[in-house]
Amino acid sequence: MNTATQIKTYPIVETFHSLQGEGYWAGVSAFFIRLGGCDVHCPWCDTKHSWNPQNHPQQSVEELARSAKAVSPAIVVITGGEPLMHDLLPLTTALKSLGLQVHLETSGAHPLTGNFDWITFSPKQFKAPHQSIYDRVSELKVVVKSEYDLKWAEQQAALISKSTLLYLQPEWNSPQGKDLIFEYILQHSQWRISLQTHKLLKIQ
């Protein structure tokens, strides 16, 4: 890693080694890097403590890459907060230089930066996605609480490649969301359900 990469730092809410709980990669060994900072502010967010980047210590790219490599995960997931509030090129460059597969979880609310093997796009109605995300999406994951969320999901699906995997995920505290998704997928077979299996398993 060059000097410029080594001195780049990010506000880190937490890093941990666990299983990916959602979407296509659910169940695989994953090292998570949760960045501080978010201006999307979903009312049902389960990581509101991540919103203010000033509340979290800075860690260097070198330290983060070394920690990820040490546990030999199948994937490294950069998440937040909203990770695209930061320039992710230094971090992804460092991780990929160590042979790691790098994934992004984002609302797409800011311009896309970084080099990723997989991008999970979870657009939110509270802050419109940036156009740079739409041709890079690997899977679309829309959180559902009401019928309008299903309309939002279809609007977003129309903007991405037809080969992109489509997921609907019930808002954790919304039985209505689960029922809506169940009935919707029965009638719209291109969609799949994504469950937060880490919460069901009671793991981080």
N, C-alpha and C positions, 0 to 999 in steps of 0.2 A: 504493500500500500504506500502511495506517495505521501509526502508531507501534508499536502492540502487535504487529502482524505483523512489522515490521522487526526488533524486538529478540528475537524468538523464535529459539532456536538448537537444533540437534540434533547428536548425536555422529555424525560421518561417517567411515565406513570408507573409502569411495571414491566418486567420481563419474566417469562415463566415457560417451562416445558410441560406440555400437556397433550391432549388429543384435540384435533380440530373438531368442533362440535356441530358445525352447520354446513349445509350445501354439499356439493359434489365430493369434497375431500373429507367429509365427516368420518371420524374414526382413525385418521392417520396421525402419527407422531408429529407434533408441531411445536416449534419454538416461537413464542409470541413476543413481539416488540410493540408495546402500547405507547404511542406518542401523546404527549399533552397538547391540548389546544383544540377547540372546536367552536365554530360559530354557526352551526346548523341548529342546535338546541331543540332536539326532539323532546316533546314533553314526557314521553315514556322511556327516555334513555335510561339504561341501567348502569351507565358509567359517567354520570354527571360530574363526578369528582375530577374527571379528566379535562373539563372544559377550559379551565384557566391554565395556560402553560407556565405561568409564573409560580405556580404551586408545586412544581415538580423539578427535581434535580437534573442537571445536564449530564449526559454521558457521551463519551466520544464514540465515533464510528469504529475505531479500532477495538474498544472495549466491547461494544455490542456485537461485532462480528466474531470476536474471540469467544464470547459467551455462547453464541449460537452454534458455532462449530464444535464446541466442547461436548455438546449433548447429541451430536449426530442425528438431527431430526430429518424426517422425510421432507418437510417443508419449513420455511421461515415465513411467518405471517406478520406483516406490518399493518397495524391497526391503530385505532384511536379511541376517543377523540375523532378528529378528522385529519388523517395523516397528510393529506395533500395541502394542508396549510404550510407545510415545510418542503424545501427542495430535497427530494428523496434520492437524487442521483448519487451523491457521495455514499449514502448508506447502502443502496442496492449494488453499487459498484464493488464495495468492500465485501459484501456478502457473496456475490457471485464469483469474485476472485478466489474464494475459498471452496468453490464447487457446490454452493448451496442453491436450492431451488427457492425462489423468492416470490411470495404471493402478497397481494394488496387487498385490503378491505376498505372501501371508500364510498362515500356518498357522491363523489365526483363534483363536489361544490367548488373546487379550485382547479386550475390548470394541472394536467397530468405531468408529473416529473418522475424520473426513475426508469429502471429497466426491469421488467417483471416477466415471470413465467406464467402467471395466472392473475387475473384481476376479477375480484368479486365486486360488482357494482350494486350498491344499495341506495338508490336515489330517494331523496326525501322531498316532500312537498314544501317544507319550511324554507328551503334555499335551493334554487334551481341549479341543476348540474351544469358544469362547464362543457361546451361542445367538444373539447379535446378528448373526452372519455369515451364517446360512443363507438368509435371504431376499434377500440382496444379491449372491449369487455369479453371475458371468458364465461361468466355467469351473471345473470341478473337475479337479484334477490330483493323482493319487496315485502316489507312488513305490513301485515293486514290487521286492521282493527274494525273497519267499517266497509260498507259496499263501495264507497268512493275510492278506497285504497285499491280495489280491483280495477277500477277505471284508470287510476293512475298507473298501475302495473301495465295495462295494455297500451297506454300512451307511450310509456318508456320502451316497451318491447318493440314498438313500431319503429324505433329510432336506431336499433342495433341489428347486427347480422342475424339472419334467420337460423344460423347454426348455433347461436348462443343458447346455453342452457337456461331455462326459465324456472325460477323458484318463487313460491309464495310462502311466507313464514308468519305464523300467527304471533301477534303481540303477546308477550308472555302472560300477562294478566287479563287476557281477553278471551273467554270461552267463545264469545260471538265470532271472533276472528277465526278460530279453529273450525267452527261450523261453516262459516262462509267459504273458507278455502276448500273444505271437503266437498261441498256441493259444487263449487266452481270447477274444480279439477275433473270431477266426473263428467262435466259438460265441455271441458276445454282440455283435451288430452295432451296438448303441447306443454302444459305446466306440470310441475312437480311440487310436492310439499317439502319444506325444509323445517326441521325441528331443532330446537336448541338442546341437543342431546347431552351437552355438558351439564346443563341444569337438571335434566332428568337423572343423570348419573351422580349429581352432586359433586362434581369435580370442577376445578378452576377452568 
